[in-house]
Amino acid sequence: MLQYLINVTDNTFIPAIMFALLSAMVVKLNPQHSKKIIISGFVLGFIAALIYSILKRNTGFAVREFYDLGIIVPWVILAIPLLFSMWMRHVSHYLGWQWLLSLLSIISFGLISALFLPNLMLYPFEFDVGMESIFNNEYLFKCVGYWSALLLAGLISLFIYRICGRLSDKFVLIITTLAVTVFTLQNGINIIQIMIVRRFIRYQQWMMDAVIFVLSHVNFFLFIFMSMCLFLAIVLYLKSKTTSLVGSNPAQVRKMKAQLRRDRRSSLLTFAGIAITAYTVTRLRYILERGVVLSPAEPVTKNADGLIVIPLEKVDDGNLHRYGYTTADGTEVRFIIIKKSENAYGVGLDACDICGATGYYQRGNQVVCILCDVVMNIATIGFPGGCNPVPLKFEIIDGSMVIKPAHLEAEKSRFK
């Protein structure tokens, strides 16, 4: 339950707030066509996400890093023109700005939807992994965690949308500009991470520093967006407490009082939603991950032929096995082995290009990076990319796995 409560919150909260803020701005700046713009953008994103999810689920063709690049690169390119068109539409009634804003908004809604929907579509297929039947408590708890996080993010985004509708256009535009900037920065770092992992660019130290900082502070951007939501809620709450109840007649005063009560209720519910979200990504994440430590690495040494030989019967149980080889200078180089299928094994260093030598552990039937909590696709272990273990060359000879120590010696710098 906790796993999917946290995963869905991580995946959905920021895009949901972005959707709410952009929707509020479109309604303010282009009220006549706002519904068509929002729905059209969402449908485009939904179609893209559905196609990717089907391919990911049923073929080996879909690669998440390439899909993400196809989404976040256009967003980074689009961000400045989008903000420029918003501000120009705010200060000018020229029809051209309205049409440009409409077009860019449709693309923006599509990109945001396409970015977060695939995980929501694919998560339910993970619920029954390792189960003989879906009619059990574990499956039910996973569903509860999934839908609870989705409902919470949806409600908070709805309250933010309502709050923005009650505040001035310029103030909401400033907050939206800040949100778009932060969201673009986050995606810019994601682009750098993918480009480094895929060897598309030669990384600089500042690039690695940025990526490692984000991976080490998983809640950093979440907290920024939560702070913006709290700020909006506080402003509306204070406004509702200080608004003068001046009306031409008692009926109008009663109407204003009712609206102010709704404003305070929206603000208080937003406070509650943010508090629950913060608790989910901090305390509940700690509860889920506490006690996760790497199992000791089983030491291996060279045989008389100068090779590391591991009988296959020791790693044929489908579980994660960790081994440690001590190099000539005394560095322990760890590597992992897991049987993927009848005749295939996943073999790699207990380290990756992004998270370093923090290592992997087994959680149920999943292999998970201990630093960033990314779940590995076991079928891809042994191949480069993403947060996968760095591949390690091996051979199968006479019922044993054979690894050359030289390959481990070459990687010892990762474990120092």
MIZA-952318 format. One line per field, with one value per residue: residue number from 0; x, y, z of N, C-alpha, C in turn. Coordinates in steps of 0.2 Angstrom, whole numbers. Layout:
BEGIN
n = [NUM,...] .
n_x = [X,...] .
n_y = [Y,...] .
n_z = [Z,...] .
ca_x = [X,...] .
ca_y = [Y,...] .
ca_z = [Z,...] .
c_x = [X,...] .
c_y = [Y,...] .
c_z = [Z,...] .
This chain:
BEGIN
n = [0,1,2,3,4,5,6,7,8,9,10,11,12,13,14,15,16,17,18,19,20,21,22,23,24,25,26,27,28,29,30,31,32,33,34,35,36,37,38,39,40,41,42,43,44,45,46,47,48,49,50,51,52,53,54,55,56,57,58,59,60,61,62,63,64,65,66,67,68,69,70,71,72,73,74,75,76,77,78,79,80,81,82,83,84,85,86,87,88,89,90,91,92,93,94,95,96,97,98,99,100,101,102,103,104,105,106,107,108,109,110,111,112,113,114,115,116,117,118,119,120,121,122,123,124,125,126,127,128,129,130,131,132,133,134,135,136,137,138,139,140,141,142,143,144,145,146,147,148,149,150,151,152,153,154,155,156,157,158,159,160,161,162,163,164,165,166,167,168,169,170,171,172,173,174,175,176,177,178,179,180,181,182,183,184,185,186,187,188,189,190,191,192,193,194,195,196,197,198,199,200,201,202,203,204,205,206,207,208,209,210,211,212,213,214,215,216,217,218,219,220,221,222,223,224,225,226,227,228,229,230,231,232,233,234,235,236,237,238,239,240,241,242,243,244,245,246,247,248,249,250,251,252,253,254,255,256,257,258,259,260,261,262,263,264,265,266,267,268,269,270,271,272,273,274,275,276,277,278,279,280,281,282,283,284,285,286,287,288,289,290,291,292,293,294,295,296,297,298,299,300,301,302,303,304,305,306,307,308,309,310,311,312,313,314,315,316,317,318,319,320,321,322,323,324,325,326,327,328,329,330,331,332,333,334,335,336,337,338,339,340,341,342,343,344,345,346,347,348,349,350,351,352,353,354,355,356,357,358,359,360,361,362,363,364,365,366,367,368,369,370,371,372,373,374,375,376,377,378,379,380,381,382,383,384,385,386,387,388,389,390,391,392,393,394,395,396,397,398,399,400,401,402,403,404,405,406,407,408,409,410,411,412,413,414,415] .
n_x = [4,9,20,14,6,15,23,13,10,23,24,12,9,16,14,-1,-3,3,-6,-17,-14,-11,-23,-31,-26,-28,-42,-44,-37,-42,-57,-67,-64,-58,-62,-62,-48,-42,-47,-44,-30,-27,-33,-25,-12,-16,-19,-6,1,-6,-3,11,10,4,13,24,20,17,27,45,49,47,55,58,66,69,56,53,62,56,45,49,59,53,44,53,58,46,42,47,41,28,26,28,18,7,9,9,-4,-10,-8,-12,-25,-24,-29,-21,-12,-20,-24,-11,-8,-18,-14,-2,-5,-13,-4,5,-4,-5,8,11,1,5,17,15,4,8,14,3,-5,2,5,-5,-4,6,2,-2,9,18,8,-5,-18,-29,-38,-35,-28,-17,-17,-28,-24,-14,-21,-29,-19,-14,-26,-30,-19,-20,-33,-31,-21,-29,-39,-32,-27,-39,-44,-33,-35,-48,-45,-36,-45,-51,-42,-32,-28,-15,-8,-9,-4,10,13,11,20,32,30,30,43,51,46,51,65,67,64,74,85,82,83,97,101,97,103,117,117,113,124,125,130,145,148,149,156,148,135,134,134,122,112,115,112,98,93,97,89,75,63,64,59,45,43,44,34,23,25,21,8,3,6,-3,-15,-14,-15,-27,-35,-32,-37,-50,-53,-52,-59,-70,-87,-97,-112,-126,-138,-146,-147,-136,-125,-127,-124,-110,-105,-107,-99,-86,-85,-84,-72,-63,-65,-60,-46,-43,-45,-35,-24,-25,-23,-10,-3,-5,0,14,17,16,26,37,37,30,37,49,46,43,55,64,77,81,95,110,112,126,140,144,160,171,185,199,202,213,215,215,202,185,174,157,146,131,120,120,114,102,89,81,82,90,108,122,139,156,172,189,200,217,222,215,202,184,175,158,146,131,120,106,94,85,77,73,85,93,103,104,118,128,137,136,131,127,127,122,118,129,139,129,120,109,94,83,65,52,47,54,68,77,84,93,96,88,76,71,62,69,67,68,71,79,91,108,109,114,109,97,93,99,110,128,133,141,153,152,153,146,151,152,141,143,146,157,168,180,193,199,190,183,193,195,184,185,186,174,170,177] .
n_y = [-6,7,8,11,22,32,31,35,48,54,54,61,73,85,87,88,100,109,107,112,126,131,128,137,149,149,150,162,171,167,165,161,150,141,128,119,120,115,102,97,97,88,76,73,71,60,50,49,44,32,25,23,16,4,-1,-3,-12,-23,-25,-25,-13,0,12,20,31,37,40,49,59,64,70,80,88,95,102,110,118,125,132,146,153,150,157,170,172,172,183,193,192,195,209,214,215,210,200,190,186,179,168,162,159,150,139,136,132,121,112,112,106,94,89,89,79,68,65,61,52,38,30,30,22,10,6,-2,-15,-20,-24,-37,-45,-59,-65,-77,-75,-61,-59,-55,-48,-41,-37,-29,-19,-12,-7,2,11,16,22,31,40,46,51,61,70,74,81,91,98,103,111,121,126,132,141,150,155,164,174,188,191,195,191,177,174,177,167,156,158,156,143,136,139,132,119,117,118,107,97,100,95,82,79,81,70,59,60,59,46,38,41,52,64,71,71,85,91,99,95,82,85,92,82,72,79,81,67,63,71,68,74,88,96,93,99,112,115,112,122,133,130,131,145,151,147,152,166,167,164,174,185,182,184,197,204,217,218,225,229,232,228,217,204,203,205,193,184,187,183,170,166,170,161,149,151,151,138,131,135,129,116,114,116,105,95,97,95,81,76,80,72,60,59,60,55,43,38,36,26,16,13,12,2,-4,-11,-16,-33,-43,-45,-59,-66,-68,-77,-78,-93,-107,-105,-91,-86,-81,-91,-96,-108,-112,-117,-111,-98,-100,-98,-87,-76,-61,-61,-56,-52,-51,-45,-43,-32,-29,-18,-18,-14,-18,-24,-25,-36,-41,-54,-61,-73,-72,-78,-94,-97,-86,-74,-60,-49,-38,-24,-19,-6,10,21,33,34,29,18,14,3,-11,-19,-33,-32,-41,-47,-39,-29,-16,1,7,20,29,23,17,5,-9,-15,-32,-39,-31,-30,-31,-24,-8,8,20,18,6,-8,-7,-15,-31,-42,-59,-77,-93,-108,-125,-127,-117,-100,-89,-76,-63,-57,-46,-38,-33,-27,-16,-8,-3,10,15,10,16] .
n_z = [0,5,-4,-17,-14,-11,-23,-33,-28,-29,-43,-48,-41,-44,-58,-58,-51,-59,-70,-64,-62,-75,-81,-74,-78,-91,-92,-86,-96,-108,-109,-117,-125,-116,-111,-122,-125,-114,-113,-126,-126,-115,-120,-131,-124,-117,-127,-132,-121,-119,-131,-129,-117,-120,-130,-121,-112,-120,-129,-133,-138,-134,-125,-110,-107,-120,-124,-113,-117,-129,-124,-113,-119,-129,-120,-113,-123,-126,-115,-113,-124,-120,-108,-112,-121,-112,-104,-113,-118,-106,-105,-117,-129,-141,-154,-160,-150,-142,-150,-151,-138,-135,-144,-139,-126,-128,-133,-121,-111,-117,-116,-103,-98,-105,-100,-86,-86,-91,-81,-72,-79,-80,-68,-61,-67,-61,-48,-46,-46,-43,-37,-34,-36,-38,-28,-14,2,0,-13,-13,-4,-11,-22,-14,-9,-22,-27,-17,-17,-30,-29,-19,-25,-35,-29,-22,-33,-39,-28,-29,-42,-40,-30,-37,-46,-38,-35,-40,-58,-61,-50,-50,-62,-59,-50,-58,-68,-60,-56,-69,-72,-62,-65,-78,-75,-67,-77,-86,-79,-79,-92,-94,-86,-93,-105,-101,-96,-108,-115,-124,-122,-116,-100,-88,-73,-66,-71,-66,-52,-51,-55,-46,-34,-35,-36,-23,-15,-15,-13,-16,-27,-25,-13,-16,-25,-16,-7,-15,-17,-3,-1,-10,-4,9,5,0,11,20,13,13,26,28,19,16,20,11,4,-7,-3,10,4,-5,4,11,1,-2,10,10,0,4,15,8,2,13,16,5,6,19,17,7,14,23,13,8,20,22,10,12,23,18,9,17,31,29,18,24,34,25,19,29,38,26,21,13,9,15,5,-4,-3,-16,-25,-36,-46,-49,-62,-63,-64,-60,-54,-53,-48,-57,-50,-38,-41,-46,-41,-43,-35,-29,-30,-21,-24,-19,-24,-20,-25,-32,-25,-13,-14,-12,-25,-29,-36,-44,-47,-55,-60,-74,-84,-91,-97,-96,-88,-77,-75,-67,-61,-43,-44,-52,-66,-63,-49,-42,-32,-23,-23,-24,-19,-15,-16,-12,-27,-34,-40,-33,-33,-20,-17,-26,-26,-38,-47,-55,-71,-72,-83,-91,-84,-85,-96,-103,-97,-90,-73,-72,-67,-69,-84,-83,-90,-94,-95,-98,-94,-94,-85,-75,-70,-77,-74,-78,-68,-72,-78,-67,-59,-68,-64,-52,-47,-45,-33,-23] .
ca_x = [0,13,24,10,4,21,25,8,11,29,22,6,7,18,10,-8,-3,4,-12,-22,-12,-12,-30,-34,-23,-32,-49,-43,-35,-46,-62,-72,-62,-54,-64,-59,-41,-40,-49,-40,-23,-28,-34,-18,-8,-19,-17,2,2,-9,1,17,9,3,20,29,17,17,33,51,51,46,61,55,71,67,49,53,65,51,40,52,63,48,42,59,58,40,41,48,35,21,25,28,11,3,10,7,-11,-12,-7,-14,-31,-23,-32,-15,-9,-25,-23,-5,-9,-22,-10,4,-8,-15,2,7,-8,-4,14,10,-3,9,22,13,-1,10,15,-3,-8,6,6,-10,-2,12,-1,-3,16,20,2,-8,-25,-30,-43,-32,-28,-11,-19,-33,-20,-10,-26,-31,-14,-15,-32,-29,-14,-23,-38,-28,-18,-34,-43,-28,-27,-46,-44,-29,-39,-53,-41,-33,-51,-53,-37,-31,-25,-8,-5,-9,1,16,14,11,27,37,29,33,51,53,45,56,72,67,64,80,90,80,86,104,102,96,109,123,116,113,131,123,134,151,146,153,155,142,130,133,132,115,109,116,108,91,92,98,84,69,57,66,54,39,42,44,27,19,25,17,1,2,6,-9,-21,-14,-17,-35,-38,-31,-41,-57,-54,-51,-63,-76,-94,-101,-117,-131,-144,-144,-146,-130,-121,-127,-120,-103,-103,-106,-93,-80,-85,-81,-65,-60,-65,-55,-40,-41,-44,-29,-19,-25,-21,-3,0,-6,5,20,18,17,33,43,37,28,43,54,43,43,62,69,79,84,102,112,115,133,142,148,167,174,192,201,204,220,216,214,195,180,169,151,141,124,115,119,110,96,83,77,83,96,114,128,146,162,179,194,205,224,223,211,195,179,170,153,142,125,117,99,91,79,72,76,92,96,105,106,124,130,140,131,132,125,131,119,118,135,139,124,118,102,91,77,59,47,49,57,75,76,90,93,96,82,70,68,62,72,64,73,73,84,97,113,110,115,103,93,96,101,117,133,134,147,154,153,152,143,155,151,137,146,146,164,170,187,194,201,184,181,198,194,178,186,186,167,168,181] .
ca_y = [0,13,9,14,28,36,32,39,55,57,54,64,79,91,88,90,107,112,107,117,133,132,129,144,155,149,152,170,174,165,161,158,143,137,121,116,120,110,95,95,95,82,70,72,68,53,46,47,40,25,21,21,10,-3,-4,-5,-18,-29,-26,-23,-8,6,14,26,37,40,43,55,65,66,75,85,92,100,107,115,123,128,135,153,156,150,162,176,173,173,190,198,192,199,216,216,212,208,193,186,183,174,162,159,156,144,134,133,129,114,108,111,102,87,87,87,73,63,64,57,46,31,27,28,16,4,3,-8,-21,-23,-26,-45,-48,-64,-67,-82,-73,-54,-59,-56,-42,-37,-33,-23,-13,-9,-3,8,16,19,27,36,45,49,56,67,74,77,86,97,102,106,117,126,129,136,147,154,159,170,179,193,188,196,187,170,174,177,161,151,159,153,135,134,140,127,113,117,117,100,93,101,91,75,78,80,63,54,61,56,38,36,43,56,69,70,75,90,90,103,91,77,88,93,76,68,83,79,60,63,75,66,79,95,100,92,104,119,115,112,129,138,129,134,152,153,145,157,173,168,164,181,189,180,186,205,208,221,216,230,227,237,225,211,198,203,203,186,180,188,179,163,165,170,154,144,153,149,131,129,136,125,109,114,115,98,90,98,91,74,74,80,66,54,59,61,50,36,35,33,20,11,12,11,-4,-7,-11,-21,-39,-44,-48,-66,-65,-73,-76,-82,-100,-108,-102,-84,-84,-81,-96,-97,-113,-109,-119,-106,-92,-102,-98,-82,-71,-57,-63,-51,-55,-45,-47,-39,-30,-29,-13,-19,-12,-23,-23,-29,-37,-44,-59,-64,-77,-68,-83,-101,-98,-80,-71,-53,-49,-31,-21,-17,1,12,27,39,34,27,12,13,-4,-13,-24,-36,-31,-45,-50,-33,-27,-9,5,9,27,33,19,15,-2,-11,-21,-37,-42,-27,-30,-33,-19,-1,13,21,16,-1,-9,-7,-22,-35,-47,-66,-83,-99,-114,-131,-126,-112,-93,-87,-69,-62,-52,-39,-33,-30,-22,-10,-4,-2,17,16,8,19] .
ca_z = [0,5,-10,-22,-11,-12,-30,-37,-26,-33,-50,-50,-38,-48,-65,-56,-49,-66,-74,-61,-63,-82,-82,-71,-82,-98,-90,-85,-102,-114,-106,-122,-128,-111,-110,-128,-125,-109,-115,-132,-123,-111,-125,-135,-120,-115,-133,-133,-115,-120,-136,-126,-112,-124,-132,-116,-109,-124,-134,-131,-142,-130,-121,-107,-108,-127,-123,-109,-120,-133,-120,-109,-123,-132,-115,-111,-129,-126,-109,-113,-128,-117,-103,-115,-123,-106,-101,-118,-118,-100,-106,-123,-131,-148,-155,-161,-144,-139,-153,-150,-131,-136,-147,-134,-120,-130,-133,-114,-107,-119,-114,-95,-98,-108,-95,-80,-87,-93,-75,-69,-83,-80,-61,-59,-70,-56,-42,-45,-48,-38,-33,-38,-37,-36,-22,-7,5,-3,-20,-11,-1,-17,-25,-10,-10,-28,-28,-12,-19,-35,-26,-15,-29,-39,-25,-21,-39,-39,-24,-31,-47,-37,-26,-42,-49,-33,-34,-46,-63,-61,-45,-52,-67,-56,-47,-63,-71,-55,-57,-75,-72,-58,-68,-83,-72,-65,-83,-89,-76,-81,-99,-93,-83,-98,-110,-98,-96,-114,-118,-129,-121,-111,-94,-85,-66,-63,-73,-61,-46,-51,-55,-39,-29,-36,-34,-16,-12,-19,-12,-17,-31,-22,-8,-19,-27,-10,-4,-19,-15,3,-2,-13,1,14,3,-1,18,23,9,15,33,28,14,18,18,9,-1,-8,1,14,0,-8,9,13,-4,-1,16,8,-5,9,18,3,1,18,16,0,9,24,14,4,20,25,8,8,26,21,5,15,28,14,5,22,36,26,14,29,36,19,17,35,38,20,20,8,12,14,-2,-3,-6,-22,-27,-42,-45,-51,-69,-63,-66,-54,-56,-48,-51,-59,-46,-33,-42,-50,-37,-45,-31,-31,-26,-21,-23,-18,-26,-18,-30,-30,-20,-7,-15,-14,-30,-28,-42,-43,-52,-54,-65,-77,-87,-91,-100,-96,-81,-77,-71,-67,-55,-38,-45,-59,-69,-59,-41,-40,-29,-17,-23,-26,-15,-17,-12,-15,-34,-38,-39,-32,-32,-13,-17,-29,-26,-44,-48,-61,-75,-71,-90,-93,-80,-89,-102,-100,-97,-84,-67,-72,-65,-75,-86,-82,-95,-91,-99,-95,-96,-90,-79,-71,-73,-77,-74,-78,-63,-75,-79,-60,-58,-72,-62,-44,-45,-43,-26,-18] .
c_x = [4,17,20,7,9,23,20,9,17,27,17,6,9,14,2,-8,-2,-2,-17,-20,-13,-19,-33,-32,-27,-39,-49,-42,-39,-52,-67,-70,-58,-56,-61,-52,-39,-41,-45,-33,-23,-29,-28,-13,-10,-18,-10,4,0,-5,7,16,8,9,24,26,18,23,39,54,51,52,59,60,69,60,49,56,60,46,44,56,58,45,47,59,52,39,41,42,29,20,25,21,6,3,8,-1,-14,-13,-10,-20,-30,-25,-26,-12,-14,-24,-16,-5,-13,-18,-5,1,-10,-9,5,3,-6,3,14,7,1,15,20,8,2,11,8,-7,-5,6,1,-8,4,8,-1,4,17,14,-2,-15,-25,-35,-39,-30,-22,-13,-24,-29,-16,-15,-28,-25,-13,-20,-32,-25,-17,-29,-36,-25,-23,-38,-39,-28,-33,-46,-39,-32,-44,-50,-39,-39,-53,-48,-36,-27,-18,-5,-4,-4,8,18,15,18,32,36,32,40,54,52,50,63,72,67,71,86,88,83,94,105,102,101,115,122,116,120,130,128,140,149,151,152,149,135,128,131,124,110,109,112,101,89,93,93,78,63,58,60,47,38,41,36,22,19,21,10,-1,1,-1,-15,-20,-16,-24,-38,-38,-36,-49,-59,-54,-55,-69,-82,-98,-105,-122,-137,-142,-143,-139,-124,-121,-123,-113,-101,-102,-100,-86,-79,-82,-74,-61,-59,-60,-48,-38,-41,-37,-23,-19,-22,-13,0,0,0,12,22,19,24,39,42,35,34,48,52,44,51,67,71,82,91,104,114,122,135,146,155,168,181,193,203,211,221,215,207,191,175,163,147,134,119,114,115,104,89,79,78,90,102,119,134,151,169,184,199,212,226,219,204,190,175,164,149,136,123,110,97,85,74,76,83,96,97,106,112,126,133,134,131,129,128,128,120,124,135,135,121,111,100,85,71,54,50,53,64,75,83,89,93,90,76,67,68,64,67,69,75,79,91,103,114,111,109,99,96,99,108,121,134,141,148,155,152,149,147,154,147,139,146,154,165,177,188,196,196,182,186,197,188,179,185,179,165,173,178] .
c_y = [6,14,13,21,33,37,36,46,58,58,59,71,85,92,90,97,111,113,112,124,135,133,135,149,155,152,160,173,173,161,158,151,139,130,117,115,115,103,92,93,89,75,68,69,61,48,44,43,33,21,19,15,4,-6,-6,-11,-24,-30,-24,-16,-1,7,20,32,41,44,50,61,68,71,81,90,97,105,112,120,127,133,143,156,155,155,169,177,175,180,195,198,195,206,219,212,210,201,188,182,178,168,158,156,150,138,131,130,122,109,107,106,94,85,85,80,67,61,60,52,39,27,25,22,10,1,-3,-15,-24,-26,-33,-48,-53,-67,-73,-80,-65,-54,-60,-49,-38,-33,-27,-17,-9,-4,3,13,20,24,32,42,49,54,62,72,78,82,92,101,106,112,123,130,134,142,152,158,164,175,183,189,189,192,180,169,174,170,156,152,155,145,133,134,134,120,112,115,109,95,94,96,84,74,77,72,58,54,58,48,35,38,47,62,67,74,80,89,93,99,86,79,89,87,72,72,81,72,59,67,74,71,86,98,99,98,111,120,115,119,134,137,132,142,154,152,151,164,173,168,171,186,188,183,194,208,211,219,222,229,232,234,219,205,198,202,196,182,181,184,172,161,165,163,149,145,150,141,128,129,131,117,108,113,108,93,91,94,84,72,75,74,60,53,59,55,43,33,32,26,14,8,10,3,-8,-6,-17,-27,-40,-47,-54,-65,-70,-71,-79,-89,-101,-106,-95,-82,-84,-86,-97,-102,-110,-111,-115,-100,-94,-101,-92,-76,-67,-60,-58,-54,-49,-48,-41,-38,-30,-24,-13,-17,-18,-20,-27,-30,-41,-49,-61,-68,-74,-73,-90,-101,-91,-77,-64,-52,-41,-29,-19,-9,3,19,34,39,31,20,11,6,-5,-19,-27,-34,-35,-48,-44,-32,-19,-5,8,16,31,29,17,8,-4,-16,-26,-40,-37,-27,-34,-29,-12,3,14,20,9,-2,-9,-14,-25,-41,-54,-71,-88,-105,-119,-130,-121,-105,-91,-80,-68,-56,-46,-35,-30,-25,-16,-5,-2,5,18,15,11,25] .
c_z = [0,-1,-16,-20,-12,-19,-34,-35,-29,-40,-52,-47,-42,-54,-63,-54,-55,-70,-71,-62,-70,-84,-80,-75,-89,-97,-89,-92,-108,-112,-111,-124,-122,-111,-116,-127,-120,-111,-121,-130,-120,-115,-129,-131,-118,-121,-133,-127,-116,-125,-133,-121,-115,-127,-127,-113,-113,-129,-130,-134,-138,-125,-117,-107,-115,-127,-119,-113,-125,-130,-117,-114,-126,-126,-113,-117,-128,-121,-110,-118,-124,-112,-106,-118,-118,-104,-107,-119,-112,-101,-112,-125,-139,-149,-157,-155,-141,-143,-152,-143,-131,-139,-142,-128,-122,-130,-125,-110,-110,-117,-107,-95,-100,-104,-89,-81,-88,-86,-72,-73,-82,-73,-59,-62,-65,-50,-41,-46,-42,-34,-38,-40,-35,-30,-16,-5,2,-9,-18,-8,-6,-20,-21,-10,-16,-29,-23,-14,-25,-33,-23,-20,-33,-35,-23,-27,-40,-35,-26,-37,-45,-33,-32,-45,-44,-32,-41,-51,-63,-56,-47,-57,-65,-54,-52,-67,-66,-56,-63,-75,-68,-62,-74,-81,-70,-72,-87,-86,-78,-88,-98,-91,-89,-103,-108,-98,-103,-118,-124,-128,-116,-105,-91,-77,-63,-65,-68,-54,-46,-51,-48,-34,-29,-34,-26,-12,-16,-19,-13,-21,-29,-17,-11,-21,-21,-7,-8,-17,-8,3,-5,-8,6,11,2,6,21,19,12,22,33,23,18,16,16,3,-2,-5,5,10,-3,-2,11,7,-4,5,14,4,-1,13,14,2,7,18,11,3,14,22,10,9,22,20,7,14,25,15,8,20,24,11,10,26,33,22,19,32,31,18,23,35,32,20,16,12,11,8,0,-6,-11,-23,-33,-41,-48,-58,-69,-65,-60,-57,-51,-51,-52,-53,-40,-34,-47,-47,-39,-41,-32,-26,-27,-20,-22,-20,-24,-23,-27,-25,-14,-8,-16,-19,-30,-35,-40,-48,-50,-60,-68,-81,-87,-92,-100,-89,-82,-72,-72,-60,-50,-38,-52,-60,-65,-52,-38,-37,-23,-17,-24,-21,-18,-13,-16,-22,-38,-36,-39,-31,-25,-13,-19,-29,-32,-45,-55,-65,-76,-78,-93,-89,-84,-96,-99,-101,-91,-78,-66,-70,-71,-77,-84,-86,-91,-96,-95,-98,-91,-84,-74,-74,-72,-78,-74,-73,-66,-76,-72,-58,-61,-69,-54,-42,-43,-36,-21,-15] .
